[in-house]
Amino acid sequence: MSYKNFPMVPRVIFGRGSFNQLEEIISPKRLNANAPFVFLVDDVFKGKAWLTSRIPLSYDDTLLFISAKEEPKTSQVDELVNKIILNHKERPSGIIGIGGGTILDLAKAVSIMLTNNGSSVNYQGWDLVKSPAVYHVGIPTISGTGAEVSRTTILTGPKLKLGINSDYTPFDQVILDPELTKDVPKNQWFFTGMDCYVHCIESLNGTYLNTFSQSYGEKALDLCKEIFEDDKLTKQESQDKLMMASWHGGMSIAYSQVGVAHAMSYGLSFLLGVKHGVGNCIVFDHLADYYPEGVALFKKMKEKHHIELPKGVCAELSDDEFDIMIDVALSLEPLWENAIGKNWKTKITRDKLKSLYKLM
């Protein structure tokens, strides 16, 4: 039996205010005065001096504000890489992503594509990256996606929504500072937190489950229940715990996989541009046949926090458009095998997926 030898984030710092140590952490990694650090920062922080004034820029360093309104695209990665190469004398010393899952995934992808030739489209899939990425740091400002710890970077390409899954994808350094999540709007807090919750449910109920995944998944699930069901937590405790739930949830799928909700959510995102966390919630709401206990608790938490999910997102779609979503969902074979088992193709038909999408 051959076991997968997974890379993990080698360095992580956790604590309120730990963002202030960024300069101390990255300075030794600077290659020379002409090799900049490039900071990719969620544009919600434009004009927010409480964060931007603490970004340690020197020499030729560049701060690029990036919109997270849309899911990250292969075309966007390729544009950023070209821009960085054209605007600097040397390859960057490092890429630092500051934001939610979209920005973190872009930072991972850009750091890979600075050392690998061609378009990022060529690397969507499993273990296609040949050269190590440049040094890259992830600093989440919202908790739940697990992007800070995972070995994938989810990208929407011309034909597929599929990650660059590789041993070179994980960050070299992660800074977990719960203070950075203080301005997250309530709906976004819920949807991104539920991304973590769904990771746990899909991992813990999957055929790939093993003790490694289970130990992380159970801890993340316990934290999610505490955060979204318990009224006794202070805001700070809730922020701290959700940041750790996100970490553990991301780790829980390192050695297993996600399942039905993620596969179908990718279809929604590819065709309609539905954001990942929202898409997971829209799909998961209809998956009681696959995850009965998980969905029942999800509905309770949704009600408790007065969350309205978008309805009728698939109402006006043509048969061709349904086919596009179904093709994307079915292309994610490891997710289906984890959710249903090796014989999943006998149970998951195009008609079955179409009937589920029609409920959304």
C-alpha positions in Angstrom: 0.0 0.0 0.0 1.4 3.4 -0.9 0.4 6.4 1.3 0.2 10.0 0.1 3.0 12.1 1.6 1.2 15.4 2.0 3.0 18.7 2.5 1.7 21.0 5.3 2.2 24.7 6.0 5.7 24.6 7.7 5.3 27.9 9.7 2.2 29.4 11.3 1.7 32.1 13.8 -1.5 32.6 15.7 -2.7 35.4 18.0 -4.4 38.8 18.1 -2.0 41.4 16.8 0.3 38.8 15.2 -0.1 40.7 11.9 2.4 43.3 13.4 5.1 40.7 13.1 4.9 40.5 9.3 8.0 42.5 8.6 10.1 40.5 11.1 8.8 37.3 9.4 9.4 38.2 5.7 12.6 40.3 5.9 15.0 37.4 6.1 13.3 36.0 2.9 14.1 39.1 0.8 16.5 38.0 -1.9 17.9 41.5 -2.7 16.8 45.1 -3.2 15.5 44.4 -6.7 13.5 41.3 -5.8 10.2 42.8 -4.4 7.6 41.4 -2.1 4.2 41.7 -3.9 1.2 42.1 -1.6 -2.2 41.0 -3.0 -4.8 42.7 -0.8 -8.6 42.5 -0.9 -9.8 45.8 -2.1 -12.3 46.1 0.8 -9.2 47.4 2.7 -8.7 50.4 0.4 -8.6 53.4 2.6 -8.6 51.2 5.8 -5.4 52.5 7.4 -5.8 50.3 10.4 -4.7 47.4 8.1 -2.9 49.0 5.1 -0.6 51.3 7.2 0.8 48.1 8.8 1.9 46.5 5.5 5.7 46.7 5.5 6.6 48.1 2.1 10.2 48.9 1.2 12.6 48.9 -1.8 10.6 47.9 -4.9 7.7 46.3 -3.0 4.2 46.5 -4.6 0.8 46.6 -3.1 -2.0 45.4 -5.5 -5.6 45.8 -4.4 -7.7 43.0 -5.9 -11.5 42.7 -6.0 -12.9 39.5 -4.5 -16.4 40.1 -6.0 -15.8 37.2 -8.4 -14.2 33.9 -7.9 -10.5 33.7 -9.0 -10.0 33.0 -12.7 -7.1 31.5 -14.6 -7.1 34.6 -16.9 -6.7 36.8 -13.8 -3.8 34.7 -12.5 -2.0 34.9 -15.9 -2.6 38.7 -16.1 -1.2 39.3 -12.6 1.9 37.2 -13.3 2.6 39.1 -16.5 2.1 42.4 -14.7 4.5 41.4 -11.9 7.1 40.2 -14.4 6.9 43.3 -16.6 7.0 45.8 -13.7 10.0 44.5 -11.8 13.6 43.9 -12.6 13.7 40.5 -10.9 11.4 37.7 -9.9 9.7 38.6 -6.6 11.2 37.5 -3.2 7.6 36.5 -2.3 3.9 36.9 -2.7 1.8 37.8 0.3 -2.0 37.3 0.1 -4.1 39.3 2.5 -7.9 38.6 2.3 -10.4 35.8 2.1 -10.3 32.6 0.1 -10.3 34.3 -3.3 -7.2 36.4 -2.5 -5.4 33.5 -0.8 -6.1 31.3 -3.8 -4.8 34.0 -6.2 -1.6 34.4 -4.1 -1.0 30.6 -4.2 -1.6 30.5 -7.9 0.5 33.5 -8.8 3.4 32.2 -6.7 3.3 28.9 -8.6 3.0 30.5 -12.0 6.0 32.8 -11.5 8.2 29.6 -11.7 6.2 27.4 -14.1 5.8 28.2 -17.8 2.6 28.8 -19.8 -0.9 29.5 -18.6 -2.3 28.5 -15.3 -5.0 26.5 -17.3 -2.3 23.9 -17.9 -2.0 23.2 -14.2 -5.6 22.8 -13.2 -5.8 19.2 -11.9 -3.8 17.0 -9.6 0.1 17.1 -9.3 0.8 18.8 -12.6 3.2 21.5 -11.1 6.8 20.7 -11.7 8.8 23.6 -10.2 8.5 24.9 -6.6 6.6 28.2 -6.2 8.2 31.4 -5.0 8.0 32.0 -1.2 4.3 32.8 -0.4 2.5 33.9 2.8 -1.2 33.6 3.5 -3.0 36.1 5.9 -6.7 35.4 6.1 -9.1 38.3 6.9 -12.2 36.1 7.0 -12.4 32.5 8.4 -14.0 29.4 7.0 -12.6 28.5 3.5 -9.5 26.6 4.7 -7.6 28.2 1.8 -4.9 29.2 4.2 -4.0 25.5 4.8 -5.0 23.6 1.7 -2.9 22.2 -1.1 -5.2 23.5 -3.7 -6.1 26.8 -5.3 -9.5 26.8 -6.9 -9.6 28.6 -10.3 -12.3 29.0 -12.9 -10.8 28.4 -16.3 -12.4 28.6 -19.8 -13.7 25.0 -19.5 -13.6 24.0 -15.9 -13.6 25.2 -12.3 -10.8 23.1 -10.9 -7.9 23.7 -8.5 -4.2 23.6 -8.9 -3.7 20.7 -6.5 0.0 20.2 -5.9 2.7 19.8 -3.2 3.9 23.3 -4.1 0.6 25.0 -3.5 0.5 25.3 0.3 1.8 28.5 1.9 5.3 28.7 3.3 4.0 30.8 6.1 0.5 31.6 7.5 -0.4 34.4 9.9 -3.6 33.8 11.8 -4.7 37.1 13.4 -8.4 36.9 14.4 -8.4 40.8 14.8 -8.3 41.0 11.0 -11.8 39.5 10.8 -13.4 42.3 12.9 -15.3 44.0 10.0 -16.7 40.9 8.2 -20.4 41.5 7.4 -22.8 39.1 9.1 -24.0 37.3 5.9 -20.5 36.8 4.7 -19.4 35.5 8.2 -22.2 32.9 8.0 -21.6 31.8 4.4 -17.9 31.4 4.8 -18.3 29.8 8.2 -20.7 27.3 6.6 -18.0 26.5 4.0 -16.0 25.2 6.9 -19.0 23.4 8.4 -19.8 21.7 5.0 -16.1 20.7 4.7 -16.4 18.8 8.0 -19.8 17.1 7.1 -18.5 16.0 3.7 -15.2 14.8 5.1 -16.6 13.0 8.1 -19.3 11.2 6.0 -17.0 10.3 3.1 -15.6 7.0 2.0 -12.1 8.4 2.1 -12.3 9.0 5.8 -9.4 8.0 8.0 -8.3 8.8 11.6 -6.1 11.7 10.4 -9.0 13.5 8.7 -11.5 12.5 11.3 -9.5 14.0 14.2 -9.3 17.4 12.5 -12.9 17.2 11.1 -14.4 16.4 14.4 -12.6 19.3 16.2 -13.6 21.7 13.4 -17.2 20.5 13.6 -17.3 21.0 17.4 -16.0 24.5 17.0 -18.6 25.3 14.3 -21.4 24.1 16.5 -20.1 26.2 19.4 -19.8 29.3 17.2 -23.1 29.0 15.3 -25.3 27.5 18.1 -23.9 29.0 21.3 -25.0 32.5 22.5 -22.5 32.6 25.3 -19.3 33.3 23.2 -18.0 36.9 23.1 -17.3 38.3 19.7 -13.6 37.9 20.2 -14.0 34.2 21.3 -16.1 33.6 18.2 -13.5 35.1 15.9 -10.7 33.1 17.5 -12.6 29.9 17.4 -13.8 30.3 13.8 -10.2 31.0 12.6 -9.2 27.7 14.2 -12.2 25.9 12.9 -11.2 27.0 9.4 -7.7 25.7 9.9 -8.9 22.3 11.2 -11.6 22.1 8.5 -9.0 22.7 5.8 -6.7 20.0 7.4 -9.6 17.6 7.6 -9.8 17.4 3.8 -6.0 17.3 3.3 -6.1 13.5 3.7 -9.7 13.0 2.5 -12.0 15.0 0.2 -15.2 17.1 0.1 -18.4 15.8 -1.5 -21.7 16.5 -3.2 -22.2 20.1 -2.1 -18.8 21.2 -3.3 -19.1 19.3 -6.6 -22.4 20.9 -7.4 -21.4 24.3 -6.0 -18.6 24.4 -8.6 -21.2 24.1 -11.3 -23.2 27.1 -10.0 -20.0 29.1 -9.6 -18.7 28.2 -13.1 -21.9 29.1 -15.0 -23.5 31.8 -12.8 -20.5 33.2 -10.8 -22.2 32.3 -7.5 -19.6 32.9 -4.7 -18.3 29.6 -3.2 -19.6 30.0 0.3 -23.1 31.0 -0.9 -23.1 28.3 -3.5 -22.3 25.6 -0.9 -25.2 26.8 1.2 -27.6 26.9 -1.7 -26.7 23.3 -2.7 -26.3 21.9 0.9 -29.9 23.1 1.8 -31.2 20.4 -0.7 -28.9 17.5 0.2 -30.9 15.8 3.1 -30.8 12.5 1.1 -27.0 12.5 1.4 -26.2 14.3 4.7 -29.5 14.1 6.7 -28.1 15.1 10.1 -25.7 17.7 8.7 -28.5 19.4 6.6 -31.0 19.4 9.6 -28.4 21.2 11.8 -27.6 23.6 8.9 -31.2 24.6 8.6 -31.4 25.2 12.3 -28.3 27.5 12.2 -29.6 29.3 9.2 -32.9 30.0 11.0 -31.1 31.0 14.2 -29.0 33.7 12.4 -31.9 34.9 10.2 -30.1 34.0 6.9 -32.0 34.1 3.7 -30.5 32.0 0.9 -30.9 33.2 -2.7 -33.8 31.4 -4.3 -34.5 30.5 -8.0 -30.9 30.9 -9.2 -31.5 28.1 -11.7 -35.1 29.1 -12.6 -34.4 30.6 -16.0 -31.7 28.2 -17.2 -31.8 26.5 -20.6 -31.1 22.7 -21.0 -27.7 23.7 -22.5 -26.9 25.7 -19.4 -27.9 22.9 -17.1 -25.6 20.6 -19.1 -22.7 23.0 -18.6 -23.2 22.9 -14.8 -23.6 19.1 -14.8 -20.4 18.7 -16.8 -18.4 20.8 -14.3 -19.9 18.9 -11.3 -19.3 15.5 -12.9 -15.7 16.3 -13.8 -14.8 16.3 -10.0 -14.5 12.6 -9.8 -12.6 12.3 -6.5 -15.4 14.3 -4.7 -18.1 11.9 -6.0 -16.0 8.9 -5.1 -15.5 10.2 -1.6 -19.3 11.0 -1.2 -20.8 7.9 -2.8 -18.1 5.3 -3.2 -16.3 3.7 -6.2 -19.6 2.8 -7.9 -20.8 6.4 -7.8 -21.4 6.6 -11.6 -24.2 4.1 -11.3 -26.0 6.3 -8.7 -25.2 9.9 -9.8 -26.9 10.4 -13.2 -27.2 13.6 -15.2 -31.0 13.5 -14.6 -30.4 13.2 -10.9 -28.2 16.3 -10.9 -30.5 18.3 -13.1 -33.5 17.6 -10.8 -31.4 18.8 -7.8 -30.2 21.9 -9.7 -33.9 22.7 -10.6 -34.7 22.9 -6.8 -32.2 25.7 -6.4 
